[in-house]
Amino acid sequence: MDTLSVLFGFAFCTAYGLELTTDESNLIENSTVGVNCTTDTTPDSALLINTPGIIPYAIIDYGSGECIVTIFETSILSYCNCVSNKIFACVSKRLNRTINGDLMQCKVLGGTASNSIRIHIKVPVQYASIPRDIPDKLTVDENKLASLVCQANGIPAPIITWFWDNSILSTSIDDVQIVYNISQAIKGESDKTFTVTSNLILRVNRSHNRKVIYCRARNFNSELKTSRRIQLNVRCK
């Protein structure tokens, strides 16, 4: 399951003293979040909106003396209700990466707006992948260059590391990290995630024969993902 984070700040508007808060600061993607809009004076109507496009998520109408809720963005909000005549609360549906970076505000209809909540969704790394066009056993001539590629995807951009597999212990604690001749590129995807491509260029000598290389990837506090192993077979002159 993927992980997201909602960051928020507080500010008061002079006319109504509007304040928008959230009940969570760190969320799992595909879980829900609650938001509360508080005013110091009962308005006729209040909106929960997405800015800067001013897309209404929901409108809460107090004008008739009752709390009447209309939800427009049913793909975002599960329900809203009036806690009191000065507080309304909404609970989202399961949020995903496509709303990463969106801003949310509450606003008095035709009047002032609250502080903004910017939604930052963290998506854990799901894989560390060496492309299939690189064989499990890579044959390279001695003193020639071996080129290896590893890819990972998530929000924020994953960190990729390369290792020699010492194959001495059943765990990876004795493996040696490779820290040289590595470059990387970061690509923003249409779903707002980032794909990182790490390139390792290695000048092969006979000491590398039958050695095994792999990559790992992770971001923030997500689970470490490990690629398949590549064995170098050095063809000596």
C-alpha positions, 0 to 999 in steps of 0.5 A: 500500500502506498503512503501519502503526506498532507502538509498544512498551515494556519491563517485567519481571515478578517471577516469570518476567522476561517480555519481549515485543519486536517486530522492527519499529517501522514497518510497511506495512499488509498486511505482517507483524511478528514478536514474541518472548517471552522468559522467564528460567525455562522455564515449563510453558506460555506464551500470546500474548494480546490484552488487555484481553479476554485473547483468546488468539492462541497457546499454547506448551506446554513441559510435555512436554519438547517445544515444542507450539504451538497457534494460536487466532487464525489470522487474526492469526498465521501461525506460532509456534515455540520458539527455545529453552526460554526464547524463543518467536517468532511471525510475524503474517499481513498486518495491517490497520487493523481491529486499530489500537490493540489490545494484545498480551502474553505471559503464563505460564499462570496466572501473570505477564504481560509488558509490552504492545505497542500496535499503531498502524496508519498508513494512508496517504491514498489520495485527496483528493476534491471531491464530484461534486455540485460541477461542474468549472466552478462559476458564482457571482454576483459578491460571493456565497459559493462553498462547496467541500468536500474529503474524505480518509481515513486514519490518522492523520487527514489534513491537507487544504490548498487551493490556487489553480492558477496554471497558469503552470508544468507543476508545482504549485510556483507555486501559492498556498495558501489559508489563510483561511475554512477549517473542517474536521470529523473523523469516526471510521469503523468500520474505525478510519480517520478521514475529514476533511472540509474546507470552504472558503467564498470570497466571489467577486469578478470577479478570481476569474473563471476561476481554478482551485482544488484541494485536497491531502491527506496524513498522516505521510509518505504520498504527497501526493494531489491532487483534481480542479480546479474553475474559478470562473466569476464572473457579474458584475453 
